[in-house]
């Protein structure tokens, strides 16, 4: 189901979704499903053997929805680009159509009819073209009377065998089967019926179950489908991607060759996140052995998007034959360590930084599951470079970034340069005209010695960075560190905002070329709120992330577009000032140690009725200083107050209630800083 269409249906009365299928609404599974969740249905999926590794390809929905640009020319263009740009060689195979490909009515014989404007030559002609490129075609329908679009395209409920045969006759290779308008029919029954219908055609067709995780398909869908959605729909935002990742990570025990957890399609390249965040998106989907379905219009993609999507080192993690989904070793303070066991006996280790500031994240090769050894080979999958390590795996990871490492026990790895960890502290906030001390540390993590070591600090034009302690060393032996202090000054009059500051280190191994490592930091120039009381919505935030659409000032979250919210309303009371958010969200303000308190009235906005379940939190310099606990749409408003004395920055955070972010429209009404 596409979240935009579903939300429009729920909030504006369009469509006919039944209460039993509301995505992420916190509803329990139907009794028949709950009773059967401890067993796996007999049988094999119609795509058995086709997806022993997670499927890779393209789906148009995230970039086009039902807009006119979704048509035959686009589909053929994607197939052409798969070949021309090397995506086919990288492993991408499926070109999948989503909703809105059909006419709104079946023909007199009850058959589906392709939209003659979008697909004037029909679906079979498109499939033939895609097949001529050595690729495969996918299609979409719903396990209901209609699909999820408000237009009301025909679904397959009651037409499973006829529709499946049409798909097979057209040459379809992949079916995404949605969950809208299902009339309350038991989920296992609906999805098993289509499985049987697809198998009856005799054509191998990958079967993607898209029931949003509502009935816990990971407990019953192995043998029914080849992959199953574990969450509601993704949107092109950091908050949405993060929330979905967190829902999918605990489901590692249920994934494996031919039966995959599906946390929804990729948003890489659609413009709602930074390239750093998109690399995290791609890294974590690969570590989770998730399907890699490109969701951007490749005809408009930039080089950075292609570089992410074509990273064969990362793709190899996703496509590893062992089929293990990564498991979480730790996540304290937003410092995530996720480890994926690999078929060659090695491990892939993701060091993922959830927070809004650079953080050091560390583990060891033995903690990742490798045997104790003298040395380890470590390959950085975004740098595409190999190192030797004594066993520590560590990096200073930029905000929202991920360092992705392949690690093997290998005593011969000393032929590679020593791994080195470069870190920096003190660069978060800089006051114009005032000197800020920054400290860099370069540590040799390898078994061999780093030689001719140089460390530098790159700052924006017009800024000054002067080393006040040695920034070079003749040698740096295993386990030793070079620590350098720097005086950093931004010119008077520097405008508030985020500025790039990079710590850079260069060193030589015993043999071979120099190694340069770079850590992007973020120096933020900001002005504290004025003395007295100020509404948060009248201040400029340092950063904001939202689970659905942008954070709205003085309006509710509304839908995905900016400015589409309404008056903030909690339990019938309206508020003129505040922030409209959707879990998971975070809005950060600079307080410069000048403020003492933050208070607000909080709750789920009335625009979602009695749905939604969220927690409001206030973080001072990353430390939680206030929380409401779980609030539901039926709970009304609650007061929250936090002591923020001495804090450089304060974050207003909303998390979902553990059931996904749908309907989680969370209002910060009259949030007031006292300074």
N, C-alpha and C positions, 0 to 999 in steps of 0.2 A: 504493500500500500504506500502511496506517496502521501507524505504528511500534509502537504499544502492542501491537496484536494480534500483529504479527510477532515482537516480542521475547518475548512470552509463549509463542509457539509454539516459538521457538528454545531458550529457557532452561528451559522446563518440559515440553518434549516434546509439546506440543499442536500438531496440524496436521501437514502433510506437505510443507513447503517443500523443494525440491530444492536441492542445493548450488550449482547453476548460477545460482540466482536470488537469492541472499542479498543483501539491500539493503546496500550500503556495506561489504561484507565484504572488499573489496580483491581480489576475484576478477577475472581477466581475462575479456574477452568470448570466447564460443565461437569456435572456429576459423572456422566459416562466416561469422560476423558480422565477425570481424576482417578476413577476406579481402575483404569487401564494403564496408568502411567508407570507402573512397575514392570511392565512387560513390553517386549519389542515385537511388533507384528511379524508374522512369518512372511517370507517372500523376498524377492530381490527388486531393486529399483530398476526402472526402464533404462537407466544410463549406466548400469553396472559395468565396470571396467573402463569407462570413458573418463572418469575423473578420479583416478588413483592419486592424483595431485589436484590441488584446488583449481577450478576453472579460471581461465584468464581471458579477458576480452573487453568489449565495449557495450554500454547501455546508454541510450540517449536521454533518459529521463532527467538526470540531474542538470543537464545543460539546456534542454529544450522544453521540458514538460509537454504540454499539448500544443505548443505554438506552431505556426505554419512551417517553420524551418525544419521540423521533423517530417521528412518525406523520403521518397525513393532516391533522390540525388544525394541527400545527406548519407544515407546508408551505403550507397555505392562509394561515396567519397571516403567514408571511414575505411572500407575495404581497401581502396587504393592506397590510403596513407599507411595502413598496417604493413603493406608490402614496401612502399617507397621509403618509409621512415625507420624500417628495421624492427617494428613492433612484432611482426610475425616471427622473425628470427629470434626475438627475445622470448617468445612463448605464447603471445596473445593469439587466440584462435576464434573466439566467438564474437559476432556482430549481432547484438540483441536489440529487437524492437520492444519498446514498452507500450504503455496504454495509448489509445487514440489512433491505432492503425486501421481500425475497422469502421464500417458504416454503423449507424445507431440501430439498425434493424436487420434481422436475419432475412434471407430471401424466402420465397414461397415454400421451399423445401426444407426450411429450417437451417440452412447453411450460413456460415459467416461470410460476409462480403467485405473485401478490402476497400478502404476509402479510395474512390477513383481519382480524387484530386491529389492526395498524398502519394498513392501508389497506382498510377495509371496503367502499368503493365502487370499488376497483380503481385502477389507474394512469391509465387513460384519463380517468376522471372528474376526477382531480386535474389532469391535463394540460389538460383543458377549462377548469377553473376558473382555472388559471394563465394560459391563453391569453385568457380573458375580461378579464383585467386588462392585456392588452397586453404580457404577459411570455412567457417560454419555459421549458420544463421540461427538466431534465437527469436522467440515470439513470446507474447504475454497474453494472459487472460486471468479471470478471477474465479475462485471456487464459490461463486454466488450467482444470483440472477443477473447482476450487472457488474461491470468493473468499478474501479474506485473513482473514475472521473464523474463529475456532476452531470456530464452530458448524457450518461446512461447507456454506454456501450454494452452489448450483450455479454454476459458471463457464461460460464460453462456448466453451472449447476443444472443437472437434468439433461445435459447435452454432451456429457463427457466423451462417450464413444464416437459420436459423430464428429465432434470438434477435434479429437485426437487423430482421427483418420484424415481429416482435412489437413492438419498440420503435417502429418506424415506424407501425404500426397504432394504437398507443396515442397517437401524437402527440408523441413524444419529439424534442427539438431538439438534444440534447447528450449525448454518451456519454463517460464517464470509464472507461478500460479499463486495469485493474490487471494485476499481473504474478505473483500468487501461484499456487502449485501448477501450474506450467506444464509439468511433466514433462520439462524439459530441451529442449523443442522450440525451434528457432532463433527468436530474438526477431523478426527482420525478417519471417520467414514468418508468425508468429502475428499480428503487427500488420497486415501487408499483407492477410492473409486477411479480417480484420474490416473493413479499409478497403473491400475489394471487396464484402463483404456489405452494408455500409451503402450504398454507391453503387447496388447492385442494387435497393434498395428504391425508389429514385427520390425519396426525401425528403431534402432538405438537412439534414444532422446534423453539428454540430461534433464533431470527433473528437479527444479528449484522450488521448494516450498516456501511461500512468503506469507506466513500467518503471524508475523511480527513477534514471535515468542509468547503469544498470549496463552497458549495451552502447553507450554514447555515442550516443544517438539524434540528437543535433544533427548527426551526420555522415551520417545516412541517412534520417531521418524526414520531411524536407521532401518533400511530395508524397504521403506516407503519412498523416500526421496534421496537424492544424492547430496543435497545441501539444504539447510533450513535457516531462515531468518531467526535471529535470536533477540532482535530489538525492534523498536519502532524505526521510523525513517530517519536517515541522516540528513543534515542540512550543511551548507557550506559555511560553517563557523567552528571556531575552536571549541566552544562550549559543547556543541552537539557532538563533534567527533570524540571529545574526551569522555562525555557521558556514555556514549555507545561502546567505546573501548573498555570502560570500566565494567559495563554489564556483560561483555563477552568474555573477558579474561578468566572469570571463575569457571567457565564451562569447558576448560581444556580436557577433562577426562572423557568427554563425549565425542570428540573429533578424531578423525583418522582417515586413512585411505578410503575414498569412496563415500565418506559420510562427514560432511564439513559443517562447522558452525559458520554462519554467514552474518556478519555485523553490518551488512549493506554495502553499497557501492562506493567507489572512490570519488572524492571531490577535488582531487589534485588538478589545479589549473583553472578552477572556476572563479577565483579572485577574492573569495571571502576570507582566506587565510594567507599568512606569509609563506615564503618558500621554506623557511625553517619549520613551520607548522606542517606544511605539506610533506616534507621529508619525514617528520615524525609520523604522520598519517600513514605513509607508505611503509615505513619501517615497522610500525606496530601491527599493521594488517599482515605483513609478511611473517613476523614472529608469531602471530596468532594463526598461521596457516589458513588465512581467510581467502575467499575468492578475490581476485584482482580484476574488477570490472571498471574500466575507465569511464568516468562520468562527465568528461569535458568534450567540447567540440574541437576535435583535433585540427580542424581546418583553421582555427584561430589560435591555437596553442603556441606559446613562446618557447624559446630554447630551454629555459629553466624547467618548464613542464616536461618536455621530452627527456631531459637529463634525469629527472626523477623517475619517470615511468619506464625508462629503458635501462635502469641500473641493474645489470645482470647479476652482480654480486648479491644484491638484495632480493631479486627475483628468485635466485637459487635457494635462498632461505625459505621462501614461501613454497617452492616446488620440491623441496627435499623429499625423497622417496619414503623416508620413515614415517612421515605424516604426523609428527607430533606437534601439538599446539603448545606454544610457550607457556610457562608457569611463572607466577610471581614469587620472587624470593623475598622482596622487601619493597615498601612504598612509603616509609616514614618521611614526613615533611615534604611530600611531593617528589621525593627522590626514588624513582622506581628502578628496580633491577628485575628484568624478566628474562628467563633462560629457556631456550629451545634446544632439546636434544636432537642431534643430527645423525643421519644414516652412517656417516663415516666415523662415528664415535666421538666427534668433536661437539662443541656447543656454540650456539649463537647467543650472545649476551647483549641485551638492549639496556643502555643506561639512559633513562628517559626522565627529563626534568619537567614536571607538571607546573612548577611555580613560575612567577612573573619576574624572577631574577636569576642570574647565573648561580649554579650550585655545584659543589663537588659531589660526585656520586662514585662509590667504590664498592667492589666486591673482590673475590679471589677466584682463581681457576678451580680450586678444590670446592669452594662453596657452590660453584656452578655445576659441579658433578664430575669433574675430571680427577683422575688419580694424581697423587702427589708426584711431582717430578722436579728435575733440576731446572728445566726451562720449558717455556711454552711459546708456541707460535701464535701471534695475534694479528689478524688482518682487519684493518679499519675498512668497512664496506662502503663508506662514503668518500674516504680518501683514496681507496683502492691501493693500499700500501701495507706491506707486511713488516712486523717488528718481532723482536724477541722480548720475552717477559720473564721475570723471576716468579711470577704468580699473581701479583697484584694487577687488577683491572680497574683503572680509575681515570676519570676525566672531569674537568670543569665543563659542565654542559650548559649552553646558553638557555635562556628562558624559552620554554616550550620546545626545546630541542631534544634530539636523541643521538647518542653515539652508538653505532651498531658494530659489534665486533664478532668475528669468527675466531674461535680459540681451540687449539689442539695441544695436547702434550707432545713435545717434540724437542729432544735434547740437541738436535742439529739446527735448531732455529737460531743459534748464535751467529749464523751467517747473515742474518738480517740485522738492521740497526736496532739499538736498544729502544724500547718504548719509553716515552717520556711524558710526564703529566705536567701540563702548564696550567697554572691557576692564578687568579687575581682576586683581591678583596679591596673594598673601599671605593669602588667606582660607581656605586649606585646613584648617588645624588651629588651634584656639583652646584655650588652657589656662584652666580656670575661675579667675577672680580675677586673671589676668595680662593685660597689655595686648599686643595683637597689632597690628602695623602692616600696613595694607592700602593698596594704591595703585590708584587708578582713573585711566584715561586715555581721554579722548574725542577722536577724530581726525576731522576733516572730510575725507571721501573724495570729495566732490563737486567740481564746477566752480564752484559758487556759495558764498557766505559764509553760515555759520550765525550767527545773532544772538541776543543775550540768552540765553546758555548757562548752564544750571544743572545741577550734578551732585549727587546725593545717594546715601547708602548706607542702605538699609532693613535693620534688624536686628531680631531677635525682642524681644518685650516683656521689659523688665528689663535688656537689654543696652545698652551705651553705644557710640555711634559719633560721634567728634568730628573734624572736619576740622582738620588742622594746617597746611594750605596752601590757597590760594584754590580755591574750588569753583565760581566763577562767572567769566564773561568777557563783555564787551560784544559782541565779535565773534570768530569763529573762521574764518579764511580757509582756502581750499583747501590741504590738506596740513598744516595746523597742528593742534596738539594742546593740550588742557588736561589737565594731570596734577595730581592731588590726592592727598595722603597723609592717611590716617585712622588714628586710634587706636581700636581696637575691643576692648571688654572684656566678657567673659561673667561673670555674677555667680559668686561662690564657691558651690560646691555644685551647679552646673549638672550635670545628669546626662549621662553619655556618650550620644552619638548624633549624628545629622546635623540641622543647623538651617538654615533658609532665610535667606540673606543676598542681597539684591538690589541691584545697582548700577543707578541710574536717572538718565537724562539727559533734559533738556527743552531744546529750542531752537526758534527761529523762523526760517523762511526769509525771503527778501526780501519775498515776498507770500504771504499765506495763513495758515492756522492753525498752531499750535504742533505740534511733533513730539516725542513721548516714546518713548524706547527703553529697554528694560529687559533686563538680563542676570541670569538667576538663577544665583547661585553656591551653594556648599555649604560651610558652616563645620562642621567636624566636631570635636566635643568628645570626647576619648578619654583613656584612662589607659594608660600604658606597662605592659608585663608586669612582674611583680615581679622582684627580683634573683634570679639563679640560673637554673636550667633549667625551662622550662615547655612542656608539650605544646600545640600549636596548638589542638587540639580542646577544651582546657580554657579557652581565651581567647575573648573576644567579638570576632568579626570586624567590621571597619568595613563591609565589603560582601562579597557573594558572588553569583556568577552561575554557572550550570551549564547544560550542553548538554541535559540530560535529567533532569527532576525536580530536587529540591533537593540541595545539598551535604549529605552525611550525616556526622554526627559519630560516630566509633568504629564505623562500619559501612560496608559497600560501597555503591555507588550503587543497586543493585537496580533497581526499575522507576521509574515516574514519581511514585508516592505518597511522601510523607514517612514515614520510618521503616520502609520495606520492604526495606532492605538486610540483608546477612548479615555474619558476621564477616569482617573484612579478611583476605584470603588471597592471597598471591603465591607461585606455584611451590610450593604445598603448605605453606608456612609461614604461620601465622596471627599476627595482631597485634591486641592489645587496644585500642590507641590509634591514632587517625589520622583521616583525612578520605577519604570515598568520593566521587569526582567523576566526571563524564563530560565529555569534550571537547565544545565548547570551554568551559573553566571558568576562573574567577579568584576567589581568596579573598584579601582584603586585611586586613592587621593593622597597627595603629598600634604603632610601636616607639619613637617619641619620641627618637631618637638615643641610646637607652639600651642597645641590644643590639649584640652583636658578630658572632653567627653563627646560621645556620639550617642544620640537617642533617635528613635524612630517608632512609628506605628507600622506593623508589618502584617501581611496575610496574603492569602490567595485571592486574586482579583475575581470579582463577581462575573466577569465575562465568560468564565468557564463553568459557571454553575457550582455544583457541589463537588466537582472533580478536583484533581490536583493534590499533590502531597509533597511538601518541601520543608527544608530546614534553613533558617536564616542564621548567618554567623557574621561576627565582626572580628577581623584579624588585625592586630597591631604589630607591625614589623614581622609579619608571618606567624605571630602567636595568637591563638584563639583567646579572645577576652570576653566574648559574649555569644550566646546561642539560644535559640528558642526551643530547640528540640523539634520533633516532627509536628508540622501544622498541615491540616487538610482543608479542603474547600469548605467543609462544614464547620470549621472551628472559629471563624470570625477573626477579628483583629487581635493582635497582641502587642504589648510594648516591649521594646528591647533597648537596653542602655549599656554602654560600655565605657570603662575607664581607659582612655587612650593617652594618658600622660606620658610624655617622653618619647612618643613614637614618631619616627621619621615619616612613615606612611601607614595608611589604614585601608583595608579592603572590606567591601561589603559583598559578602559571598552568599549565594543560594545553591544548595545541593538538592538533588531529587530525593524522593523518599525510598529509594532502592527499587522502584518499579519503573524506572525510565522517566524521561522528561516530558512526556505528553501531558498537556493540560496544566503544566506547572508554571502558570502565569503568576509571578510573585511580585508583590508591590512593596516598595520601601516608601511609605507615605510620610511626608514631612521629615525626612532624615536631616538632622541638624547637628553641625559641628559647633562646639563651644570652644573658643580660642582666646 
